[in-house]
């Protein structure tokens, strides 16, 4: 198994998965800085509570 955190030599290209992991780490730290799970999500278009259509409840 190859170590993801090995120092990179300038002559050796960085693997795509290393770039992916590095970007995920940056995104995760930014999410934490914004408050992590304490953030409020955007309102969902359909919460599962409201009906999907404007048809009255008793109509067929």
NUMARVEX-518682 format. One record per residue: residue number from 1; residue in one letter; x, y, z of N, C-alpha, C in turn. Coordinates in pm, whole numbers, plus 50000, padded with zeros to 5 digits. Atoms other than C-alpha are relative to their C-alpha. Example, Ala and Ser with C-alpha at 12.3 -4.5 7.8 and 13.67 -1.06 7.14 Angstrom:
1; A; 50089; 49881; 50000; 51230; 49550; 50780; 50090; 50120; 50000
2; S; 49918; 49881; 49994; 51367; 49894; 50714; 49923; 50109; 50073
//
This chain:
1; X; 50084; 49883; 50000; 50000; 50000; 50000; 50089; 50124; 50000
2; X; 49923; 49878; 50013; 50132; 50341; 49905; 49950; 50105; 50099
3; X; 50037; 49895; 49904; 50136; 50623; 50160; 49954; 50124; 49923
4; X; 50052; 49882; 50068; 49922; 50920; 50052; 50075; 50125; 50041
5; X; 49941; 49880; 49945; 50122; 51163; 50264; 50150; 50009; 49978
6; X; 49857; 49997; 50030; 50467; 51096; 50121; 50034; 50135; 49936
7; X; 49956; 49874; 50061; 50666; 51405; 50023; 50015; 49980; 49850
8; X; 49994; 50009; 50145; 50647; 51476; 49653; 50131; 50059; 49948
9; X; 49882; 49951; 50070; 50955; 51515; 49439; 49950; 50083; 49882
10; X; 50047; 49913; 50108; 50924; 51796; 49182; 49999; 49931; 49864
11; X; 49993; 50069; 50128; 51013; 51555; 48901; 49889; 49896; 49984
12; X; 50100; 50106; 50004; 50735; 51310; 48989; 49860; 50064; 49993
13; X; 50134; 49942; 50008; 50379; 51395; 48875; 49913; 49953; 50118
14; X; 50091; 50033; 49890; 50112; 51402; 49146; 49885; 49917; 49943
15; X; 50107; 50088; 50045; 49858; 51123; 49112; 49865; 50069; 50016
16; X; 50134; 49940; 49998; 49495; 51215; 49045; 49930; 49977; 50133
17; X; 50068; 50027; 49873; 49376; 51047; 49364; 50058; 50086; 50112
18; X; 49942; 49911; 49900; 49619; 51258; 49569; 49941; 50140; 49988
19; X; 50064; 49870; 50021; 49475; 51573; 49413; 49856; 49998; 50051
20; X; 50138; 50014; 49954; 49123; 51447; 49486; 49994; 50006; 50152
21; X; 49997; 50000; 49853; 49207; 51378; 49852; 50035; 50138; 50055
22; X; 49960; 49866; 49954; 49376; 51716; 49890; 49883; 50097; 49987
23; X; 50114; 49910; 50019; 49070; 51896; 49747; 49889; 49969; 50100
24; X; 50102; 50037; 49900; 48833; 51699; 49974; 50036; 50055; 50137
25; X; 49954; 49947; 49872; 49044; 51804; 50274; 49976; 50151; 50006
26; X; 50023; 49855; 50005; 49027; 52170; 50167; 49851; 50029; 50016
27; X; 50145; 49981; 49991; 48649; 52144; 50120; 49948; 49970; 50140
28; X; 50044; 50037; 49866; 48606; 51972; 50457; 50036; 50108; 50101
29; X; 49958; 49896; 49907; 48805; 52237; 50643; 49918; 50128; 49978
30; X; 50084; 49882; 50028; 48606; 52514; 50469; 49860; 49979; 50058
31; X; 50131; 50033; 49944; 48282; 52339; 50571; 50002; 50015; 50152
32; X; 49987; 49984; 49855; 48405; 52322; 50931; 50007; 50147; 50040
33; X; 49990; 49857; 49971; 48497; 52692; 50924; 49865; 50070; 49992
34; X; 50134; 49941; 50014; 48141; 52771; 50813; 49904; 49953; 50108
35; X; 50084; 50045; 49890; 48003; 52583; 51113; 49966; 49853; 49997
36; X; 50026; 50143; 50005; 47986; 52219; 51004; 49852; 49968; 50002
37; X; 50139; 50043; 49993; 47659; 52055; 51105; 49908; 50106; 50058
38; X; 50086; 49895; 49944; 47536; 52372; 51275; 49942; 50090; 49892
39; X; 50054; 49921; 50111; 47472; 52528; 50934; 49857; 49956; 49971
40; X; 50135; 50037; 50043; 47114; 52539; 50816; 50003; 49971; 49851
41; X; 50008; 50036; 50141; 47043; 52369; 50489; 49901; 50092; 49928
42; X; 50098; 49927; 50081; 46864; 52544; 50206; 49866; 49929; 50010
43; X; 50130; 50067; 49996; 46490; 52480; 50217; 49982; 49910; 49878
44; X; 50022; 50094; 50109; 46399; 52178; 50009; 49872; 50037; 49927
45; X; 50116; 49967; 50080; 46153; 52223; 49727; 49878; 49921; 50048
46; X; 50108; 50082; 49947; 45942; 51936; 49859; 50051; 49932; 50126
47; X; 49954; 50052; 49872; 45985; 51856; 50226; 49941; 49864; 50031
48; X; 50068; 50125; 49971; 45763; 51548; 50209; 49876; 50024; 50081
49; X; 50118; 49964; 49921; 45500; 51730; 50414; 49893; 50059; 49910
50; X; 50094; 49934; 50091; 45339; 51946; 50148; 49965; 49907; 49885
51; X; 50035; 50083; 50115; 45145; 51779; 49866; 50081; 50039; 49877
52; X; 49921; 49974; 50120; 45325; 51748; 49534; 49922; 50081; 49896
53; X; 50080; 49926; 50096; 45036; 51898; 49338; 49898; 50086; 50072
54; X; 50100; 49911; 49941; 44768; 52158; 49395; 49861; 49937; 50000
55; X; 50128; 50069; 50001; 44491; 51896; 49369; 49945; 49994; 50142
56; X; 50058; 50008; 49866; 44251; 51919; 49666; 50004; 49856; 50054
57; X; 49981; 50130; 49935; 44282; 51632; 49916; 49892; 49898; 49965
58; X; 50107; 50094; 50023; 43940; 51475; 49845; 49973; 49972; 49852
59; X; 50027; 50015; 50144; 43950; 51500; 49462; 50061; 49872; 49946
60; X; 49949; 50120; 50065; 43999; 51197; 49239; 50047; 50034; 49860
//
